[in-house]
């Protein structure tokens, strides 16, 4: 790659070169800022269509990565046009056409999702709603860099520093959205500001075009030296390696996010952390003097892979920050190694746009695998270990340090695999010992892989095979905490755990328990009769007391709507003669609750139950007015919450479906968010009074947990004995807390209140 100054650079004055650098840097920075702020902005607009599922974010990433490829390909082809005015005119016309589609909005005809195929429906919605504006933005980075080269600026031969500037803009946009924009501004105001920013960007790009057209003519395809290797186009092998190096960290980004959300900490805004680290790696590797040298990252990569392998095998409950930090730091190191290889092998500026096409194609492939293929192919987060193993192949080829040793490596590895895998298909003492010591087992094999990579400098395929063995052992030897079945759908990975003594069946979504059933008595005999709801639904908890109070107030059979099915626990809270109607978005949850091998609440208490399928905001709005004595909203237990079910407009819908003396009972137990005040606020905005309840029976061993609920009604008499109970607190809205609406919510504020109040 040449570092010489183009001869025409001498025709630009120092002041002009300064203006060129400022305008181009500002345009690329602004474009990236808009590109990465539109992603959370528009995705938040779409979330209510599919129950606020975190999977919407994964599909959104697939869409954005795919359209990024389209934008990069477009930039690649129009930058090859020799007449400089034509690409400028074409791109400005595209930007203006995209501007006519703003402000952002969901396209008409895409209001109600289908009963299946959510991912493909989402891709279509994104395409028709924001496809053109995003496509135009996606093309800016490579196109403006190609124009920058043609301006004759002294830095033109190596314009990749502008890519770092682009990723700084992306990084800042990503971090500022949940911290600054979402808490302070409504979606409408955010949309208006974003549209204004788009208009400003058009002016900046017009300025870039003007500076290009006023610059001395030059041909970036002209040779700058007789033996310039940059004149040779990259081979197909090189292109394939670029694609692979971009695909692995792109897929890992989605996979690590899915894993930590499912198995580590189902916390709000968690997706921001891995995506921020991913963008930061692009900033660091394309610096002229990288803060973290590439050789350091290559040396650390095998150790990072070994750390993740051990963490995947570990099932204990140590410090959450240690586990979370281990995954994120290791992901950062792996991404740095992969992206550092891309930066090291980047081509001459004349092949710049083709390089970016390869990068975006790889990003799309990785995103498609982790975001679309894997969820439909695996019942667990299998894409994480798969991509982790493939990361080994991102290492550059090296000469083996001790060939006399490494030539026997395959035989050694085959023997080791037989010795360690064979016991997994038996049930003897060896199997038990290996299961108990699974972390040590996996850690030792992962350490062998790291030793082979660093000390022996073994062929990367040998290291790859060793890592595969370590990850296979983590899967073959289950933890000693009972049997676990997994069910995966668009809405996440559900685990049905049978405790080691078989006494309880437990439903988990991520790390959050969403229901459980006692199957055996303490003496080991099967539980007989009607199942007793436990976890948050036992008769002495907030939900059970709320139901009893409304039943006592009516002194007759209740008409109840329940939003959220879970394990079906509340099916057994109904009494004979009552009408209970369940609303559920996830068919896999319905199938699990109906399957007697998992739970028997539905089969024994409501065998003819026909839940209403779909997002509750859409399906519940179609229910008859005044139809229910009690509406139970049970969709807020710990992980990514469906915000659109806790807004002023949502409460207005609930209120319209209540009978004259009806009540709304909302379950707000949550490890990470303080939601009681949110519910009190949206209830008050609809003229309802609210009573809050919170208790901790300290019966976790019996799977009966602390529960927080809020019940809202028009008058105190509507909630019966609750109004005079010392266990329930009549609660008023907090005077300075903004009411959540469909246009405004503040998740970070809810997180802060939970931390501040220490609940």
PyMOL commands that set and color helices and strands:
alter all, ss='L'
color gray80, all
select helices_A, chain A and resi 7-11+14-50+55-78+84-99+118-150+156-158+161-184+187-213+229-231+236-264+271-285+294-313+320-344+349-377+382-392+403-406+409-425+429-436+438-454+460-476+542-554+569-573+587-594+601-605+616-622+643-645+648-657+676-684+700-702+716-724+747-757
alter helices_A, ss='H'
color red, helices_A
select strands_A, chain A and resi 483-489+492-498+504-509+512-518+559-563+579-584+612-613+628-633+658-667+689-695+707-713+729-731
alter strands_A, ss='S'
color yellow, strands_A
deselect
rebuild
show_as cartoon
